[in-house]
């Protein structure tokens, strides 16, 4: 059977991830696309730890571990440094979790995006502060259990639309991706690495440990999220033109939710409200894609 | 080239002749002239550098760290609230062993809002491991930027060059801006021993257990100890090539002094005048200016204070709940030494309150009149 993704492996065995960790697949596929001429700037997140303790590293690219809120700012500085030294080729990549992107790191990210610094910012999203023990982030979906949003006091605010925020900066390329769709992820990474300016990639990377699911269904969860439209796959050029990557037939969101312990407390009304929200967001996305078709080519940007 | 420039611009020109390559910076009064001149010089291609207009001081230091980690010489500047915001990342630059050079305009911390001079902002960085140089003159600022790059890039710790808000940042003096080709001979290109490079991939700063972390801290302290010698060497070589030197401390008329004033920055400059006036009155007064605060020049302080009968330290800062910070450091340096002159601690000039030669004389007079040393005497508090 023909392999449809690059063969190169830049991630080696020996990392410290939990069984069934989605973040490892996110990294593995990303590095296949970006290749060896890549450096990663990693703030506090699961990958700070799972890469391996000193003196080990499980990646064959350089990693600079940095403070929580600085994934984008340290990368901006590195890009400036490489550029002045004559290296415009090496991929400068911020690799951060949802906490370090949606919450504490959003200022630095907004700054880099506004400057259109030539970096690839990749957020692998497991929808909570997993490294510190499953606390809620603004990426946590509405009504999800976490240790700081217990079932009796669930998160009532919706998941922050980080992709929308990045699109508002009018950066050249913004995209969502999923570990269950490696070819799509790699295609988008390849596209990103050949664009000059700030690129924001939002990778859906389930965490069975934090979501209270069996580890062996990690990829299945990621696939269901796309198939139920809970996590749509799409791209935005210049913050204006929307292109949907996959148009699923339509699986009810309950098929996705029922496999996760973090949603175990949901009532029927809760599930209905989640389905309504998913349907509404999907409808908006469809209309955006329709309304902005050809925007970028026609020079309206 | 001779030019009349303001203190802030001495930082800018220091960065220019040191061939800084990446300058990430955020504006704050009274630092703004440092970075706006650098921005102009980058745009005019006088300086071949990338000016990164970051969106906060925390990001400025983070970007400086990123640039330095890939092998670019990096400079930034800030003040007060901005320095406080950088604090976490100053720790980071130290731990990452990166030779970033930072200019800080000493400005009092808010609230309430203030823009005038005080040293609490820089002294709050005391324990981070950043080297600290306190400047008295505009020439010294420029020269210290060059020396700091040389020292930092030898021992792999960041340096902070400190100057008083307005009193020094916004006053102008004639200054020699050295020829960049001569500076090239003094300051070779930045070579990072281990840098971020895809050809030789490593993980920097990963999780480190107690089995290893302790030795890394030990190595930072070894670097600080080495810094004393490197600062001396750099200063000596600077004298040979540029004709100027400053030392870790600058004694003035201390040899036969009975009463020693110890201070820093522009208060030391004013004290120089007071010393001359007091000497004319027949008083045997001397001044010890402390230039390098970290690493603290214990040996020099012990040697010079050895023969004094009384010492008064003037702090334009205070560690709340204790006393002036230079005072504490001087006092603790003397504890294990052979001689123990009474050391008086004076607080003056906080929030930019003017410290005139008369204030210095008032301090000297108080010290003369009292037998027993006091830890904390506030000068000029309105009651």
Boltz contact constraints between the chains, C-beta under 6 A:
constraints:
  - contact:
      token1: [A, 36]
      token2: [B, 198]
      max_distance: 6.0
  - contact:
      token1: [A, 37]
      token2: [B, 198]
      max_distance: 6.0
  - contact:
      token1: [A, 39]
      token2: [B, 196]
      max_distance: 6.0
  - contact:
      token1: [A, 49]
      token2: [B, 207]
      max_distance: 6.0
  - contact:
      token1: [A, 53]
      token2: [B, 207]
      max_distance: 6.0
  - contact:
      token1: [A, 54]
      token2: [B, 206]
      max_distance: 6.0
  - contact:
      token1: [A, 54]
      token2: [B, 208]
      max_distance: 6.0
  - contact:
      token1: [A, 54]
      token2: [B, 212]
      max_distance: 6.0
  - contact:
      token1: [A, 57]
      token2: [B, 203]
      max_distance: 6.0
  - contact:
      token1: [A, 60]
      token2: [B, 201]
      max_distance: 6.0
  - contact:
      token1: [A, 61]
      token2: [B, 201]
      max_distance: 6.0
  - contact:
      token1: [A, 62]
      token2: [B, 196]
      max_distance: 6.0
  - contact:
      token1: [A, 62]
      token2: [B, 201]
      max_distance: 6.0
  - contact:
      token1: [A, 62]
      token2: [B, 202]
      max_distance: 6.0
  - contact:
      token1: [A, 63]
      token2: [B, 203]
      max_distance: 6.0
  - contact:
      token1: [A, 64]
      token2: [B, 69]
      max_distance: 6.0
  - contact:
      token1: [A, 64]
      token2: [B, 196]
      max_distance: 6.0
  - contact:
      token1: [A, 64]
      token2: [B, 204]
      max_distance: 6.0
  - contact:
      token1: [A, 65]
      token2: [B, 205]
      max_distance: 6.0
  - contact:
      token1: [A, 65]
      token2: [B, 206]
      max_distance: 6.0
  - contact:
      token1: [A, 67]
      token2: [B, 88]
      max_distance: 6.0
  - contact:
      token1: [A, 67]
      token2: [B, 92]
      max_distance: 6.0
  - contact:
      token1: [A, 70]
      token2: [B, 62]
      max_distance: 6.0
  - contact:
      token1: [A, 73]
      token2: [B, 59]
      max_distance: 6.0
  - contact:
      token1: [A, 73]
      token2: [B, 62]
      max_distance: 6.0
  - contact:
      token1: [A, 73]
      token2: [B, 63]
      max_distance: 6.0
  - contact:
      token1: [A, 74]
      token2: [B, 62]
      max_distance: 6.0
  - contact:
      token1: [A, 74]
      token2: [B, 65]
      max_distance: 6.0
  - contact:
      token1: [A, 74]
      token2: [B, 66]
      max_distance: 6.0
  - contact:
      token1: [A, 76]
      token2: [B, 52]
      max_distance: 6.0
  - contact:
      token1: [A, 76]
      token2: [B, 63]
      max_distance: 6.0
  - contact:
      token1: [A, 77]
      token2: [B, 24]
      max_distance: 6.0
  - contact:
      token1: [A, 77]
      token2: [B, 63]
      max_distance: 6.0
  - contact:
      token1: [A, 77]
      token2: [B, 64]
      max_distance: 6.0
  - contact:
      token1: [A, 77]
      token2: [B, 66]
      max_distance: 6.0
  - contact:
      token1: [A, 77]
      token2: [B, 67]
      max_distance: 6.0
  - contact:
      token1: [A, 78]
      token2: [B, 66]
      max_distance: 6.0
  - contact:
      token1: [A, 78]
      token2: [B, 70]
      max_distance: 6.0
  - contact:
      token1: [A, 80]
      token2: [B, 22]
      max_distance: 6.0
  - contact:
      token1: [A, 80]
      token2: [B, 50]
      max_distance: 6.0
  - contact:
      token1: [A, 80]
      token2: [B, 52]
      max_distance: 6.0
  - contact:
      token1: [A, 80]
      token2: [B, 67]
      max_distance: 6.0
  - contact:
      token1: [A, 81]
      token2: [B, 22]
      max_distance: 6.0
  - contact:
      token1: [A, 81]
      token2: [B, 67]
      max_distance: 6.0
  - contact:
      token1: [A, 81]
      token2: [B, 70]
      max_distance: 6.0
  - contact:
      token1: [A, 81]
      token2: [B, 72]
      max_distance: 6.0
  - contact:
      token1: [A, 82]
      token2: [B, 70]
      max_distance: 6.0
  - contact:
      token1: [A, 84]
      token2: [B, 21]
      max_distance: 6.0
  - contact:
      token1: [A, 84]
      token2: [B, 50]
      max_distance: 6.0
  - contact:
      token1: [A, 84]
      token2: [B, 72]
      max_distance: 6.0
  - contact:
      token1: [A, 85]
      token2: [B, 72]
      max_distance: 6.0
  - contact:
      token1: [A, 90]
      token2: [B, 198]
      max_distance: 6.0
  - contact:
      token1: [A, 108]
      token2: [B, 59]
      max_distance: 6.0
  - contact:
      token1: [A, 111]
      token2: [B, 55]
      max_distance: 6.0
  - contact:
      token1: [A, 111]
      token2: [B, 59]
      max_distance: 6.0
